[in-house]
Amino acid sequence: MHSQFDPLTEAFLSNPYPFLAEQREEAPVAYCPAIDMWIVSRHADVEYVFLNPDLFSASIAQATLLPLCDAAVDILKDDFGIEPVMSNFDPPGHTRIRRRLAQAFSMKRMRVLTPVIEDRCAEILDRFADAGTADLAQELCYPLPAITIFAMIGFPPEDNDQIKEWCADKLVVNWGRPTEEAQVRAAETMVAFWKYVVAFVARRRQEPADDLTTDLMLGKDMSEPLTDNEIASILFGLSFAGHETTTNQTANCLRQIVENGYWEKLRQDRDLVPKAVEESIRHDSSVIAWRRLAKQETAIGGVTVPAGAKLMLSVGAANRDPDAYDNPEAFDPERAWPKDHLSFGRGIHLCLGAHLARIEMGVILNQMLDRFADLELVEGTPLEFPPNISFRGPVHLPARWTLA
């Protein structure tokens, strides 16, 4: 059976959920000619793929959706030495690297980082709170996660703006249909950032510091040390993944809270804050789809897919599967915690940054609730979403408020 929709059309990007609900009901495992992938949309089936790395490879998770043009390939082939390390790496190599990275993302480091996140969030809010209006996506949701992950890695603060600029083109190039001009521009920025990261790792070898990069070099288990190129590859990926997903998820969370009338409830009952965060991750995930490759002919939900089939795991559809949740289309922070959602993946590739994302979102939401007596979105501004198949969050979120 074929899927008839294209996940890169304007209609899908603006609101994918009606399409996904129909897909899940009518053809839960189906080939999609528009992107040359098999779409998997039921919760049980998506979870099955995540939990069976022996059958489904993660190798295409970071691949470009379409082949790059010759000019972009030429730019990358000599000066871009990144290698698979985490989300696009299979065992046994993935196991070794994840074990080392998990040490760097320890609960101890998260506890130390929390007051730093709180201070930085307060500084950002101080810049515009008194104005009573701001683009929350650009002025709050974007800078805080970026500053946090860059500081955790150890990048100098004065380089933050340049690094954010370098990371900007990766989204559409890897998960969308960019023009050749955009591909060339992205290839140039990827090479520039790669060279920066390689030089930074070399400098850290000579000048260790209290940061994640040094942790990767000097971990507890040195029987299988990471190479400098592996460390550079990890930092390159984290610089994007460590803030893009949290940026989008925070904006999605604020939007759902406001549109569903929960602001005052949260102000009165702060125990609902972590529940609202978790419900937003289920209901309006910033990672709406992820990719796998079938290693052999195999059945998913009773449908046989061929060896080499590229799979789009529709996390957005799975997280609203009525077989998994009661009234799944509703945003309901007061429901039983939906921690079986699939937004952070499952199994060996479960997102290592999940706890950090929850901390950042909780800090932002609690500080806004402290300061803002109310919050509403500015009417008349159409929401815009980046044109890609995997990451979803509003580019702009203009809002207004009165101070508490």
C-alpha positions as CSV (number, residue, x, y, z in Angstrom):
1,M,0.0,0.0,0.0
2,H,1.2,3.5,-0.8
3,S,1.0,6.7,1.2
4,Q,-0.4,9.5,-0.8
5,F,0.8,12.6,1.1
6,D,4.1,14.4,0.9
7,P,5.5,15.4,4.3
8,L,7.3,18.4,2.8
9,T,4.2,20.2,1.5
10,E,3.0,23.4,3.1
11,A,-0.2,21.8,4.3
12,F,1.6,19.0,6.1
13,L,4.2,21.3,7.6
14,S,1.6,23.6,9.0
15,N,-0.4,20.8,10.7
16,P,0.7,17.2,10.1
17,Y,-1.6,15.5,12.6
18,P,-4.7,15.1,10.4
19,F,-2.5,13.5,7.7
20,L,-0.8,11.3,10.3
21,A,-4.1,10.1,11.9
22,E,-5.4,9.1,8.5
23,Q,-2.2,7.3,7.7
24,R,-2.1,5.5,11.0
25,E,-5.7,4.3,10.5
26,E,-5.7,3.5,6.8
27,A,-2.1,2.4,6.1
28,P,0.0,2.1,9.2
29,V,3.0,0.7,7.3
30,A,3.1,2.0,3.8
31,Y,5.5,3.1,1.1
32,C,5.7,6.9,0.5
33,P,6.8,7.7,-3.1
34,A,7.2,11.4,-2.4
35,I,10.2,10.7,-0.1
36,D,11.1,7.1,-1.2
37,M,10.5,5.8,2.4
38,W,8.2,3.5,4.2
39,I,6.2,5.3,6.8
40,V,5.6,3.5,10.1
41,S,2.9,5.2,12.2
42,R,1.5,3.0,15.0
43,H,3.0,3.3,18.5
44,A,3.6,-0.5,18.8
45,D,5.3,-0.7,15.4
46,V,7.5,2.4,15.8
47,E,8.6,1.0,19.2
48,Y,9.3,-2.4,17.7
49,V,11.7,-0.8,15.1
50,F,13.5,1.2,17.8
51,L,13.9,-1.9,20.0
52,N,15.4,-4.1,17.3
53,P,18.7,-2.7,16.1
54,D,19.7,-6.2,14.8
55,L,16.9,-5.8,12.2
56,F,16.9,-2.0,11.6
57,S,20.1,0.0,11.2
58,A,20.4,3.6,12.4
59,S,23.0,4.4,9.7
60,I,20.6,6.7,7.7
61,A,19.5,8.8,10.7
62,Q,21.7,11.7,9.8
63,A,21.9,11.2,6.0
64,T,20.6,13.8,3.6
65,L,17.1,13.0,2.5
66,L,18.1,13.6,-1.2
67,P,21.6,13.2,-2.8
68,L,23.7,16.3,-2.7
69,C,24.6,18.1,-5.8
70,D,28.1,17.6,-7.3
71,A,29.3,21.0,-6.1
72,A,28.4,20.3,-2.5
73,V,29.9,16.9,-2.7
74,D,33.2,18.4,-4.0
75,I,33.3,20.8,-1.0
76,L,32.8,18.0,1.5
77,K,34.9,15.2,0.2
78,D,38.3,16.5,1.2
79,D,37.8,18.6,4.3
80,F,34.9,17.0,6.1
81,G,36.1,14.1,8.2
82,I,33.1,13.5,10.4
83,E,32.3,9.8,11.2
84,P,29.3,8.0,12.6
85,V,29.3,8.1,16.4
86,M,25.9,8.2,18.0
87,S,22.4,8.5,16.5
88,N,23.6,7.1,13.1
89,F,25.9,4.4,14.5
90,D,25.1,0.7,15.1
91,P,26.6,-1.7,17.7
92,P,29.3,-2.6,18.5
93,G,30.9,0.8,17.8
94,H,27.8,2.7,19.1
95,T,28.0,0.8,22.4
96,R,31.6,1.9,23.1
97,I,30.9,5.6,22.3
98,R,27.6,5.8,24.1
99,R,29.1,4.4,27.3
100,R,31.7,7.2,27.3
101,L,29.2,9.9,26.4
102,A,26.7,8.7,29.1
103,Q,29.4,9.3,31.7
104,A,29.7,12.9,30.4
105,F,25.9,13.3,30.7
106,S,25.9,12.1,34.3
107,M,23.2,13.1,36.8
108,K,26.0,14.7,38.8
109,R,26.9,17.1,35.9
110,M,23.2,17.8,35.3
111,R,22.8,18.8,39.0
112,V,25.8,21.2,38.7
113,L,24.5,22.6,35.5
114,T,21.0,23.4,36.7
115,P,21.7,26.6,38.7
116,V,23.8,27.8,35.7
117,I,20.8,27.3,33.5
118,E,18.6,29.1,36.0
119,D,21.0,32.1,36.1
120,R,21.2,32.3,32.3
121,C,17.4,32.0,31.9
122,A,16.9,34.9,34.3
123,E,19.5,37.0,32.4
124,I,17.7,36.4,29.1
125,L,14.2,37.2,30.6
126,D,15.6,40.4,32.1
127,R,16.3,41.7,28.6
128,F,12.7,41.8,27.5
129,A,10.3,41.0,30.3
130,D,9.5,44.7,31.1
131,A,8.6,45.3,27.4
132,G,5.5,43.1,27.8
133,T,6.0,41.5,24.4
134,A,8.6,39.4,22.5
135,D,9.2,36.7,19.9
136,L,9.6,33.9,22.5
137,A,10.9,31.4,19.9
138,Q,13.8,33.7,18.9
139,E,14.5,35.6,22.1
140,L,14.1,32.8,24.7
141,C,13.6,29.3,23.3
142,Y,16.5,29.6,20.9
143,P,19.3,31.2,22.9
144,L,19.1,29.3,26.2
145,P,19.5,25.7,24.9
146,A,22.2,26.8,22.6
147,I,24.2,28.7,25.3
148,T,23.7,25.7,27.6
149,I,25.0,23.0,25.3
150,F,27.9,25.2,24.0
151,A,29.0,25.9,27.6
152,M,28.7,22.2,28.5
153,I,30.9,21.3,25.6
154,G,33.3,24.1,26.6
155,F,33.2,26.4,23.6
156,P,34.3,29.9,24.4
157,P,31.2,32.2,24.9
158,E,32.4,34.7,22.4
159,D,32.1,32.1,19.7
160,N,28.4,31.3,20.4
161,D,26.9,33.5,17.6
162,Q,29.3,32.1,15.0
163,I,28.6,28.5,16.1
164,K,24.8,29.0,15.9
165,E,25.2,30.5,12.4
166,W,27.2,27.4,11.3
167,C,24.5,25.0,12.7
168,A,21.6,26.8,11.0
169,D,21.8,25.2,7.5
170,K,22.0,21.6,8.7
171,L,18.3,21.2,9.3
172,V,16.9,21.7,5.8
173,V,19.9,20.1,4.1
174,N,19.8,16.8,6.0
175,W,16.0,16.5,6.4
176,G,14.5,18.6,3.6
177,R,14.6,19.4,-0.1
178,P,17.2,22.3,-0.3
179,T,18.1,24.1,-3.5
180,E,21.6,23.5,-5.0
181,E,22.5,27.0,-3.7
182,A,21.4,26.0,-0.2
183,Q,23.4,22.8,-0.4
184,V,26.6,24.5,-1.4
185,R,26.2,27.1,1.3
186,A,25.5,24.4,3.9
187,A,28.5,22.4,2.7
188,E,30.7,25.4,3.1
189,T,29.5,26.1,6.7
190,M,29.7,22.5,7.7
191,V,33.4,22.4,6.6
192,A,34.1,25.6,8.4
193,F,32.5,24.3,11.6
194,W,34.2,21.0,11.3
195,K,37.6,22.7,11.1
196,Y,36.7,24.7,14.2
197,V,35.7,21.7,16.2
198,V,38.9,19.7,15.2
199,A,41.0,22.7,16.3
200,F,39.0,23.0,19.5
201,V,39.6,19.3,20.4
202,A,43.3,19.6,19.7
203,R,43.4,22.6,22.0
204,R,41.6,20.7,24.7
205,R,44.2,18.0,24.6
206,Q,46.8,20.6,25.6
207,E,44.5,22.6,27.9
208,P,42.0,20.3,29.8
209,A,39.0,22.0,31.5
210,D,35.9,21.2,33.5
211,D,33.7,20.4,30.5
212,L,32.2,17.6,28.5
213,T,35.0,17.6,25.9
214,T,37.6,16.9,28.6
215,D,35.3,14.3,30.1
216,L,35.3,12.4,26.8
217,M,39.1,12.5,26.8
218,L,39.6,11.5,30.4
219,G,36.7,9.2,31.2
220,K,36.8,6.6,33.9
221,D,37.3,3.7,31.5
222,M,40.4,4.4,29.4
223,S,40.7,0.8,28.1
224,E,39.0,2.0,24.8
225,P,39.8,5.7,24.5
226,L,38.0,7.8,22.0
227,T,40.1,9.2,19.1
228,D,40.2,13.0,18.6
229,N,38.2,12.5,15.4
230,E,35.5,10.6,17.2
231,I,35.3,13.4,19.9
232,A,35.2,16.0,17.2
233,S,32.3,14.1,15.5
234,I,30.4,13.9,18.8
235,L,30.8,17.6,19.4
236,F,29.7,18.4,15.9
237,G,26.5,16.5,16.3
238,L,25.8,17.7,19.8
239,S,26.2,21.3,18.8
240,F,23.1,20.9,16.6
241,A,21.0,18.2,18.4
242,G,21.7,19.7,21.8
243,H,19.8,22.8,21.2
244,E,17.6,22.5,18.0
245,T,15.2,19.9,19.6
246,T,14.9,21.7,22.9
247,T,14.4,25.0,21.2
248,N,11.5,23.6,19.2
249,Q,10.1,21.6,22.1
250,T,10.0,24.6,24.4
251,A,8.2,26.7,21.8
252,N,5.7,23.9,21.2
253,C,5.2,23.6,25.0
254,L,4.5,27.3,25.5
255,R,2.1,27.4,22.5
256,Q,0.1,24.4,23.7
257,I,-0.1,25.7,27.3
258,V,-1.4,29.1,26.1
259,E,-3.8,27.8,23.4
260,N,-5.3,25.3,25.7
261,G,-5.8,27.7,28.6
262,Y,-3.4,26.3,31.1
263,W,-1.4,29.3,32.1
264,E,-3.3,30.2,35.2
265,K,-3.7,26.6,36.3
266,L,0.1,26.2,36.1
267,R,0.6,29.4,38.1
268,Q,-1.7,28.1,40.8
269,D,-0.3,24.5,40.8
270,R,3.4,24.2,40.0
271,D,3.2,20.4,40.4
272,L,1.6,20.5,36.9
273,V,4.7,22.1,35.4
274,P,6.7,18.8,34.8
275,K,3.5,17.2,33.7
276,A,2.8,19.9,31.1
277,V,6.4,19.6,29.9
278,E,6.0,15.8,29.5
279,E,2.6,16.1,27.8
280,S,3.9,18.7,25.3
281,I,6.7,16.2,24.4
282,R,4.1,13.6,23.7
283,H,1.4,15.7,22.1
284,D,3.5,18.1,20.0
285,S,6.9,16.6,19.7
286,S,9.8,18.6,18.3
287,V,11.0,15.3,16.7
288,I,8.1,14.3,14.6
289,A,9.9,11.5,12.7
290,W,13.1,9.5,12.7
291,R,14.8,7.2,10.2
292,R,15.9,3.6,10.1
293,L,17.1,1.1,7.4
294,A,15.8,-2.4,7.1
295,K,18.8,-4.8,7.2
296,Q,16.8,-7.6,5.7
297,E,13.3,-8.4,4.4
298,T,11.1,-8.3,7.5
299,A,7.6,-7.8,8.7
300,I,6.4,-4.7,10.6
301,G,2.9,-4.7,11.9
302,G,2.0,-7.5,9.5
303,V,3.4,-5.7,6.4
304,T,6.5,-7.0,4.7
305,V,9.2,-4.5,3.9
306,P,12.1,-5.3,1.6
307,A,15.8,-5.5,2.6
308,G,17.2,-2.0,2.2
309,A,13.9,-0.2,2.8
310,K,14.3,3.2,4.2
311,L,11.9,3.8,7.1
312,M,10.4,7.0,8.4
313,L,9.3,6.3,11.9
314,S,6.4,8.7,12.5
315,V,6.8,9.6,16.1
316,G,4.1,12.2,15.8
317,A,1.6,9.6,14.7
318,A,2.7,7.1,17.3
319,N,2.4,9.6,20.1
320,R,-1.2,10.1,19.3
321,D,-2.1,6.5,18.7
322,P,-5.5,5.8,20.4
323,D,-4.3,2.2,21.1
324,A,-1.7,3.8,23.3
325,Y,-3.5,6.8,24.9
326,D,-6.9,7.8,25.9
327,N,-8.2,10.9,24.0
328,P,-4.7,11.2,22.4
329,E,-5.5,14.4,20.3
330,A,-6.1,16.4,23.5
331,F,-3.3,18.3,25.2
332,D,-3.9,17.3,28.8
333,P,-1.2,17.9,31.5
334,E,-3.5,16.4,34.0
335,R,-3.5,13.0,32.4
336,A,-1.4,10.1,33.8
337,W,2.2,10.9,32.9
338,P,2.7,9.8,29.2
339,K,6.3,8.7,29.7
340,D,5.9,5.9,27.3
341,H,5.9,8.4,24.4
342,L,8.5,7.9,21.7
343,S,9.8,11.4,21.3
344,F,13.2,10.5,22.8
345,G,13.4,7.2,20.9
346,R,13.7,3.9,22.7
347,G,16.3,1.2,23.3
348,I,20.0,1.6,22.7
349,H,19.6,5.0,21.0
350,L,17.4,6.6,23.7
351,C,18.3,10.3,23.7
352,L,21.0,11.0,26.3
353,G,20.0,14.6,26.5
354,A,16.4,13.9,27.6
355,H,17.0,14.8,31.2
356,L,18.8,18.0,30.2
357,A,15.9,19.0,27.9
358,R,13.4,18.5,30.7
359,I,15.5,20.6,33.1
360,E,15.8,23.5,30.6
361,M,12.1,23.5,29.8
362,G,11.1,23.3,33.5
363,V,13.4,26.2,34.3
364,I,12.0,28.4,31.5
365,L,8.4,27.6,32.3
366,N,8.8,28.2,36.1
367,Q,10.6,31.5,35.7
368,M,8.0,32.7,33.2
369,L,5.2,31.7,35.6
370,D,7.0,33.7,38.3
371,R,7.2,36.8,36.2
372,F,4.1,36.8,33.9
373,A,0.6,37.1,35.3
374,D,-0.8,36.0,32.0
375,L,0.5,35.1,28.5
376,E,-1.2,35.2,25.1
377,L,0.0,34.7,21.6
378,V,-0.2,37.7,19.2
379,E,-3.0,37.1,16.8
380,G,-2.6,37.5,13.1
381,T,0.9,36.1,12.8
382,P,0.8,32.8,10.9
383,L,3.0,30.1,12.3
384,E,6.0,29.1,10.2
385,F,7.8,25.7,10.5
386,P,11.1,24.7,8.9
387,P,10.6,22.6,5.8
388,N,11.9,19.2,6.8
389,I,10.6,15.7,7.7
390,S,11.9,15.3,11.3
391,F,12.1,18.5,13.4
392,R,9.1,20.7,14.1
393,G,8.7,23.9,16.1
394,P,7.5,27.4,15.2
395,V,10.2,29.7,13.8
396,H,8.5,32.7,15.5
397,L,6.2,32.8,18.5
398,P,5.2,36.4,19.2
399,A,3.5,36.8,22.5
400,R,2.4,39.5,25.0
401,W,1.9,39.5,28.8
402,T,1.5,41.5,31.9
403,L,4.0,41.3,34.7
404,A,3.0,39.5,37.9
